[in-house]
Amino acid sequence: MKKIHLLLVKAFIWPFITTFFVVMFILLMFFLFKWVDDLIGKGFEWYTILELMYYASAANVSMALPLSILLSSIMTFGSLGENYELVAIKSAGISLQKAMQPLFVVIIILTIGSFLFSNYMLPKANLKFGSLLYDVRNKKLSFLIKPGVFNNSIPNYSIRVDKKDDDGTLHNIMIYDHKGNGGIPKIIMAKQGLMEKTSDGKFLVLKLKDGVQYEEQANNSGIYNPRQIFYRNRFKETEPRFDLSSFEMNRTDPNAFGNSTPMLNLKGIARKQDSLTKVLDTFNRNTGINMANNFKQNNIAKGYTKIKAPVKKIDDVILKTIPNGSRKQSIENAFGSVSAINQSLTNDAPRAKDLTGEIIFARIEYQRKFTLAASCILLFFIGAPLGAIIRKGGMGLPVVMAISFFLVYHILTTVAEKSAREGSLNPIFAMWIAVIVLSPLAAFLTYKATVDSALFDVNYYKQFFTKLFRIKQRQP
């Protein structure tokens, strides 16, 4: 019995490791394709890009782990069925459920590990990934000179060259210096130049040769003066410096993103949800009080009297009960009150919508910690019996079946989550709807695999339809 358990575990582990890293690689390529415009051409160090890919791969575990479990379980039992090893195991008196027990223990370990990872490691990875990606996306383009195009990457300067050699030599250079001089730019033109950085990398030095500098004196009075001073200086060589401090990527403190919901564990999400609920309740209560104040009657005591006035009944048309001289003022007051209510609701509605959306998102992220673990068990009970039924190993049919079922699971989860964030579904039900829908399918496949059903056997269906057609032909 122990040898069979060891055989099954070994048959599962290697496909699982292989498929896990293959899926992680594919998802990482998708990440690079998505953010390639923000990574290429910005002068990043290689270790910065590797660090970003490392954090991105940690964030992709939530999708790679269930898919790899589904794919490896189909491949394992499909290979056992294709090589008649599963038949030998059943002939020894071991049912499919008992054969699945050692792998179920492995899946439980992976499930517990995935829950601990999503609760403790994933928030930290999301925190590092979010802060680093923010810095990457907000870093300015590196100074790339393109011939025939004005480059405005350096603040207060516009640089254009006609030609650029492979060794970095520039030809026919034109520089507009917008710094100072009352908004009137200085113009520098040179026939040739060479671009270099200082040893500390803080300044860009442009060694210009055979050029001229034009400068016009600013007029303080703001009136055009035809005798305004105009300078023209010719030079053989000059070396203007440009500050490159704006091109340095300053790393943002990750704690600045620490209150974001995907970067919190279960306790943090629960505390944030409670605080958001209290803020929303206070906001709704204050809004209700402000709205009620617009409908209160202003009572002004004019003195005391023993005369009892009869109760005045207000007709459907309220204006009839108001004296003619006060009707215009009453309409203006009512219009002002309605305008104030409308303006208040217009200002308060976005805030209430944002708070409600944050509470829903917090509830979704709270349930996501558990659905990741539950999906590992669910997809195993879909993949293992499915592999025993199709009896095909390798990367052919098992991959197609695994991707098909995973797409169903992923689409159900994505659509339900989107509906929950829009307020159409309960967040708890939305995050568990894929598990609820696919659990009967897992039980059905397990039953069919136990009774050796030919559910995906093409020959079985051919024989069935052939017999059906023969019966129809024999009927008069």
Secondary structure, 3 states (H helix, E strand, C coil): CHHHHHHHHHHHHHHHHHHHHHHHHHHHHHHHHHHHHHHCCCCCCHHHHHHHHHHHHHHCHHHHHHHHHHHHHHHHHHHHHHCCHHHHHHHCCCCHHHHHHHHHHHHHHHHHHHHHHHHHHHHHHHHHHHHHHHHHHHCCCCCCCCCCCCECCCCCEEEEEEEECCCCEEEEEEEEECCCHHHCCEEEEEEEEEEEECCCCCEEEEEEEEEEEEEECCCCCCCCCCCCCEEEEEEEEECCEEECHHHCCCCCCHHHHCCCHHHCCHHHHHHHHHHHHHHHHHHHHHHHHHHHHCCCCCCCCCCCCCCCCCCCCCCCCHHHHCCHHHHHHHHHHHHHHHHHHHHHHHHHHHHHHHHHHHHHHHHHHHHHHHHHHHHHHHHHHHHHHHHHHHCCCCCCHHHHHHHHHHHHHHHHHHHHHHHHHCCCCCHHHHHHHHHHHHHHHHHHHHHHHHCCCCCCCHHHHHHHHHHHHHHHHHCC
